[in-house]
Amino acid sequence: MAAGKTPLGHVVDLVVYAPVGLITLAQRELPELISAGKTRVDNQITLARFIGKMAVKQGSNEFKRRMRAAEASRTTTPAAAQVIDILPVLDIAPSSARNTSVADLPIDGYDSLAASQVVQRLNTLTPAELETVRAHEEANRARRTILGKITQLQAR
């Protein structure tokens, strides 16, 4: 206890003077606290908007880059076009030009299966059947999971 204060004096300080002091302090400091809080929130919102705009811009640029790369990989050079034009004469067709129907596939219900379900069945296929599935997958959905597993199995 402070010197010269009775327990009743401490109770009066806590019950009467402390609340009055807090109210006085709040009246004086509250506008500054509000201003500091508003500034902080505004700064956080500005930063979040900036980061969001940068993320959208970066994503848009990456999307455009990937689309250009995909378009570039689809176009053929004049020399490649000449080779493709000669292939029917030689009775050779590139894998993407092979027409495989779902009926020719060694896996029943192939087009209704998820990639994970197809991958599970690939181990049981012969090399010729794997090639048929690969040609069909490349010409249609081109699922990387399936094509990767076929490449792995054909490398054995």
Backbone bond lengths (Angstrom), bond angles and torsions (degrees), N, CA, C in turn:
res aa  C-N    CA-C-N  psi(-1)  N-CA   C-N-CA  omega(-1)  CA-C   N-CA-C  phi
1 M - - - 1.438 - - 1.519 109.77 -
2 A 1.323 114.28 149.20 1.451 118.43 176.97 1.522 108.94 -70.96
3 A 1.296 114.68 151.87 1.461 119.19 -177.58 1.534 109.87 -64.37
4 G 1.318 115.84 132.00 1.449 121.78 175.05 1.513 114.06 82.24
5 K 1.331 119.86 1.76 1.462 121.90 179.55 1.516 108.62 -100.61
6 T 1.283 114.68 134.05 1.459 120.00 176.47 1.524 107.74 -91.40
7 P 1.313 117.91 163.26 1.458 119.53 176.41 1.522 111.52 -57.11
8 L 1.302 118.15 -35.25 1.451 120.89 177.90 1.530 110.46 -66.47
9 G 1.315 117.50 -35.97 1.468 122.04 177.95 1.520 111.10 -64.30
10 H 1.335 117.21 -39.60 1.472 121.63 177.40 1.523 111.30 -65.38
11 V 1.315 116.74 -41.07 1.463 121.29 179.19 1.516 109.72 -63.62
12 V 1.343 117.78 -42.95 1.459 121.68 178.98 1.527 109.49 -62.81
13 D 1.351 117.29 -42.65 1.470 120.81 177.74 1.535 110.83 -58.10
14 L 1.334 117.42 -47.43 1.456 122.01 -177.01 1.519 112.79 -70.90
15 V 1.310 117.57 -37.59 1.452 120.69 -173.82 1.529 112.27 -87.71
16 V 1.313 118.39 -32.70 1.462 120.64 -174.20 1.529 111.35 -107.02
17 Y 1.322 117.02 -58.63 1.458 120.45 -170.52 1.529 113.57 -75.53
18 A 1.324 118.71 -36.00 1.476 120.60 179.62 1.528 111.11 -63.27
19 P 1.332 120.28 -47.48 1.467 119.40 177.39 1.531 112.85 -62.63
20 V 1.346 116.38 -38.32 1.458 119.25 178.56 1.529 109.54 -65.17
21 G 1.302 117.15 -41.13 1.463 121.42 177.93 1.530 111.65 -64.23
22 L 1.340 117.21 -40.94 1.467 120.72 178.03 1.520 111.12 -64.42
23 I 1.320 117.37 -40.87 1.464 120.89 179.25 1.525 109.99 -64.39
24 T 1.311 116.87 -43.29 1.465 121.38 179.21 1.522 110.17 -63.40
25 L 1.331 116.32 -45.29 1.469 121.46 179.23 1.527 110.64 -64.32
26 A 1.324 117.93 -40.66 1.458 121.69 -179.32 1.519 110.78 -65.14
27 Q 1.341 116.90 -40.09 1.465 120.13 178.84 1.528 110.61 -62.69
28 R 1.292 116.39 -37.76 1.449 121.13 -177.35 1.532 111.36 -79.85
29 E 1.333 119.14 -39.94 1.470 123.67 -172.24 1.533 113.77 -96.63
30 L 1.314 117.72 -19.80 1.461 121.46 -174.86 1.531 113.46 -57.38
31 P 1.329 120.19 -45.36 1.459 118.24 178.62 1.533 112.88 -59.50
32 E 1.319 116.69 -38.18 1.474 119.73 177.74 1.528 111.26 -67.94
33 L 1.324 117.45 -40.34 1.464 121.07 178.32 1.532 110.81 -63.97
34 I 1.324 116.61 -41.69 1.467 121.35 178.14 1.519 110.05 -62.93
35 S 1.322 115.76 -45.37 1.464 120.40 -179.57 1.530 110.94 -62.75
36 A 1.330 117.08 -43.36 1.474 120.75 179.60 1.528 110.23 -65.24
37 G 1.326 117.57 -41.12 1.464 120.64 178.97 1.519 111.65 -65.87
38 K 1.342 116.46 -42.77 1.469 120.70 178.76 1.524 110.74 -63.19
39 T 1.308 117.46 -42.98 1.465 121.33 178.65 1.525 110.74 -61.08
40 R 1.313 116.09 -43.89 1.467 119.56 -179.06 1.525 111.21 -63.79
41 V 1.331 117.23 -45.39 1.467 121.04 179.55 1.530 110.20 -64.06
42 D 1.329 117.66 -43.69 1.464 121.08 178.34 1.528 111.16 -60.00
43 N 1.324 116.29 -42.20 1.472 119.86 178.15 1.528 111.35 -63.44
44 Q 1.315 117.37 -40.95 1.463 121.00 178.96 1.530 110.83 -65.25
45 I 1.328 117.02 -40.84 1.467 120.97 178.83 1.523 110.07 -65.16
46 T 1.340 116.62 -43.48 1.466 120.38 178.76 1.519 110.67 -61.03
47 L 1.321 116.97 -43.73 1.465 121.03 178.90 1.531 110.87 -63.84
48 A 1.328 116.86 -43.24 1.469 120.32 179.97 1.521 110.76 -63.40
49 R 1.320 117.76 -40.85 1.467 121.00 177.83 1.524 110.66 -63.44
50 F 1.318 116.63 -43.71 1.459 121.04 179.94 1.528 110.53 -61.31
51 I 1.325 116.68 -47.13 1.467 120.71 179.91 1.526 109.85 -63.72
52 G 1.321 117.58 -40.50 1.466 120.76 178.16 1.513 111.73 -62.24
53 K 1.338 117.41 -45.03 1.461 120.63 178.65 1.522 111.06 -63.17
54 M 1.323 116.82 -40.37 1.465 120.08 179.14 1.537 110.57 -65.64
55 A 1.315 116.76 -40.28 1.463 120.21 179.59 1.525 110.61 -64.84
56 V 1.320 116.93 -43.16 1.462 120.45 178.74 1.526 110.15 -64.22
57 K 1.318 116.84 -43.54 1.472 120.85 179.69 1.525 110.32 -63.19
58 Q 1.329 117.37 -44.88 1.465 121.41 179.45 1.530 110.25 -63.74
59 G 1.327 116.89 -43.27 1.462 120.23 178.53 1.518 111.61 -63.45
60 S 1.326 116.46 -40.73 1.461 120.95 178.44 1.523 110.89 -64.03
61 N 1.326 116.46 -44.01 1.470 120.22 178.07 1.521 111.21 -62.88
62 E 1.332 117.16 -41.69 1.462 120.83 179.68 1.524 110.59 -65.64
63 F 1.331 116.40 -40.98 1.464 120.91 177.93 1.528 110.19 -61.44
64 K 1.331 116.73 -47.00 1.458 120.50 179.15 1.523 111.47 -61.37
65 R 1.343 116.61 -41.10 1.467 120.39 179.03 1.530 110.89 -62.43
66 R 1.321 116.26 -44.11 1.467 119.89 179.97 1.520 111.71 -67.44
67 M 1.325 117.05 -36.64 1.470 119.89 177.58 1.522 110.66 -65.79
68 R 1.348 117.04 -41.37 1.472 119.73 177.52 1.523 110.47 -63.45
69 A 1.337 116.45 -41.05 1.461 119.97 179.24 1.526 110.85 -65.01
70 A 1.335 116.77 -39.39 1.468 120.23 178.96 1.522 110.26 -66.21
71 E 1.320 116.32 -42.56 1.469 120.02 178.37 1.524 110.43 -63.70
72 A 1.333 116.55 -41.31 1.462 120.22 -179.25 1.529 110.93 -65.36
73 S 1.329 116.82 -35.36 1.464 118.93 -179.81 1.532 111.57 -74.36
74 R 1.332 117.36 -21.98 1.470 120.67 179.31 1.521 112.07 -82.25
75 T 1.286 116.08 -28.77 1.464 118.18 -179.44 1.516 108.85 -77.54
76 T 1.305 116.06 147.40 1.455 120.17 -179.36 1.514 109.43 -109.68
77 T 1.295 115.28 150.16 1.457 120.10 176.76 1.522 108.04 -76.50
78 P 1.337 119.05 160.74 1.465 120.81 178.86 1.528 112.32 -56.21
79 A 1.327 117.63 -39.91 1.470 120.41 -179.92 1.525 110.33 -64.46
80 A 1.346 116.79 -42.41 1.465 120.22 179.21 1.520 110.15 -65.67
81 A 1.322 117.74 -36.97 1.464 120.83 178.46 1.520 110.57 -63.52
82 Q 1.339 117.97 -38.85 1.460 121.19 178.30 1.526 110.53 -64.56
83 V 1.325 116.82 -41.72 1.462 120.28 179.37 1.520 109.81 -63.32
84 I 1.325 117.28 -43.39 1.464 120.65 -179.88 1.523 110.16 -64.30
85 D 1.339 117.87 -37.08 1.463 120.80 177.76 1.523 111.74 -65.57
86 I 1.324 118.56 -31.37 1.469 122.64 -178.71 1.523 111.25 -80.07
87 L 1.313 118.46 -27.49 1.458 121.65 -173.59 1.529 114.00 -54.44
88 P 1.338 121.19 -41.40 1.467 118.71 178.74 1.529 112.28 -62.14
89 V 1.329 116.46 -33.61 1.463 119.72 177.67 1.518 110.25 -64.61
90 L 1.326 116.04 -39.05 1.463 120.81 -179.95 1.524 112.27 -81.96
91 D 1.344 116.20 -1.83 1.466 122.58 -177.71 1.529 111.40 61.08
92 I 1.321 114.85 37.07 1.463 121.31 176.23 1.520 106.29 -122.69
93 A 1.313 117.18 131.16 1.463 120.57 178.80 1.516 109.03 -119.77
94 P 1.334 118.02 134.64 1.458 118.61 174.50 1.523 109.62 -64.33
95 S 1.323 116.37 157.73 1.473 120.01 -174.74 1.516 111.96 -57.97
96 S 1.331 118.78 -34.80 1.456 119.47 -178.86 1.521 112.24 -72.77
97 A 1.351 117.17 -17.57 1.460 120.06 -179.82 1.516 112.06 -90.46
98 R 1.321 117.17 -10.52 1.465 119.96 178.99 1.509 109.64 -68.31
99 N 1.296 115.03 137.18 1.460 119.55 177.91 1.519 108.34 -101.62
100 T 1.306 115.86 109.37 1.459 119.78 175.68 1.504 107.20 -115.33
101 S 1.293 114.92 127.30 1.460 118.12 177.60 1.518 108.46 -93.13
102 V 1.301 115.36 165.02 1.460 120.69 179.43 1.523 110.07 -61.58
103 A 1.327 117.02 -30.85 1.464 120.68 -179.75 1.527 111.24 -66.92
104 D 1.345 118.12 -28.11 1.455 121.89 -179.60 1.524 112.72 -78.66
105 L 1.310 117.65 -12.99 1.455 121.09 -174.76 1.528 111.23 -76.51
106 P 1.341 116.45 141.75 1.465 120.32 -178.28 1.535 113.92 -79.12
107 I 1.321 117.49 -1.77 1.465 121.22 179.99 1.523 108.13 -113.03
108 D 1.325 116.44 118.28 1.464 121.44 -179.60 1.527 110.94 -64.10
109 G 1.323 115.42 137.56 1.463 120.78 177.66 1.515 113.42 65.64
110 Y 1.320 117.07 29.10 1.467 122.57 -172.98 1.530 112.57 -50.53
111 D 1.310 117.84 -51.56 1.461 120.81 -174.09 1.524 113.82 -67.94
112 S 1.316 118.02 -15.15 1.460 119.86 178.61 1.533 111.77 -95.62
113 L 1.331 117.05 -2.60 1.467 120.88 -177.55 1.525 111.18 -90.53
114 A 1.325 114.68 147.61 1.463 120.75 173.05 1.527 108.03 -75.15
115 A 1.303 116.90 159.36 1.462 121.64 -179.02 1.532 111.02 -56.86
116 S 1.317 117.09 -40.54 1.467 120.00 -179.41 1.525 111.36 -63.68
117 Q 1.332 117.00 -34.18 1.463 120.52 178.83 1.527 110.82 -71.59
118 V 1.320 117.04 -37.44 1.468 120.79 178.69 1.522 109.39 -67.08
119 V 1.335 116.98 -45.50 1.468 121.13 -178.00 1.525 110.97 -57.28
120 Q 1.317 117.17 -38.05 1.469 120.67 179.30 1.522 111.75 -62.83
121 R 1.316 118.29 -30.47 1.462 122.07 -176.03 1.534 113.22 -89.62
122 L 1.313 117.89 -13.90 1.470 120.61 -174.58 1.524 113.28 -65.83
123 N 1.316 118.54 -29.88 1.472 121.67 -177.81 1.528 112.62 -61.35
124 T 1.326 117.10 -23.36 1.470 120.36 -175.34 1.528 112.68 -90.69
125 L 1.332 118.73 -2.58 1.460 121.72 -173.86 1.529 112.10 -90.05
126 T 1.321 114.21 152.80 1.468 120.91 175.03 1.531 108.65 -77.72
127 P 1.344 118.10 165.27 1.466 119.85 177.59 1.530 112.77 -57.04
128 A 1.315 118.41 -38.89 1.467 121.05 179.36 1.528 110.48 -66.61
129 E 1.331 117.22 -40.81 1.460 120.94 178.45 1.530 110.90 -66.23
130 L 1.336 116.30 -38.88 1.467 120.03 176.68 1.522 110.73 -60.50
131 E 1.329 116.43 -41.60 1.457 120.96 179.92 1.533 110.61 -65.00
132 T 1.326 116.72 -38.26 1.464 120.83 177.62 1.523 110.57 -63.21
133 V 1.323 116.32 -45.36 1.462 120.88 178.90 1.535 110.09 -64.08
134 R 1.332 116.53 -42.50 1.458 120.34 179.69 1.529 111.37 -60.06
135 A 1.323 116.89 -46.94 1.460 121.15 -179.73 1.524 110.86 -61.63
136 H 1.327 116.35 -43.12 1.470 120.14 179.25 1.532 110.90 -64.45
137 E 1.324 116.19 -44.07 1.465 120.34 -177.94 1.528 110.63 -66.05
138 E 1.309 118.02 -42.00 1.471 120.67 178.15 1.523 111.58 -63.50
139 A 1.312 116.77 -39.36 1.457 120.78 -177.36 1.529 112.44 -75.91
140 N 1.322 117.69 -18.12 1.459 119.55 -175.03 1.532 112.27 -115.92
141 R 1.292 117.61 -90.24 1.469 120.18 -171.49 1.532 113.48 -89.48
142 A 1.316 118.23 -23.76 1.477 123.44 177.73 1.531 112.38 53.51
143 R 1.323 116.34 48.62 1.463 120.53 179.48 1.522 109.17 -75.20
144 R 1.323 115.73 120.85 1.464 121.40 -175.01 1.521 112.83 -62.63
145 T 1.310 117.66 -33.03 1.458 120.94 179.93 1.528 110.42 -61.12
146 I 1.306 115.93 -47.17 1.465 121.18 -178.76 1.521 110.43 -68.82
147 L 1.323 116.82 -47.25 1.470 120.03 -178.52 1.528 111.27 -63.11
148 G 1.324 117.11 -37.24 1.467 120.49 177.24 1.513 112.13 -64.35
149 K 1.327 116.74 -43.00 1.479 120.60 179.58 1.526 110.45 -65.78
150 I 1.330 117.24 -39.76 1.468 120.19 178.34 1.528 109.85 -63.34
151 T 1.324 117.25 -43.99 1.465 120.72 177.96 1.516 110.24 -59.61
152 Q 1.312 116.31 -42.64 1.472 121.13 179.06 1.533 110.38 -61.68
153 L 1.326 117.11 -45.15 1.469 120.67 -178.88 1.533 111.62 -68.94
154 Q 1.325 117.42 -36.53 1.453 120.03 179.98 1.531 112.20 -71.76
155 A 1.319 117.14 -21.21 1.468 120.83 -179.74 1.540 111.52 -77.04
156 R 1.304 117.36 -14.73 1.471 120.03 -178.18 1.501 111.58 -70.89
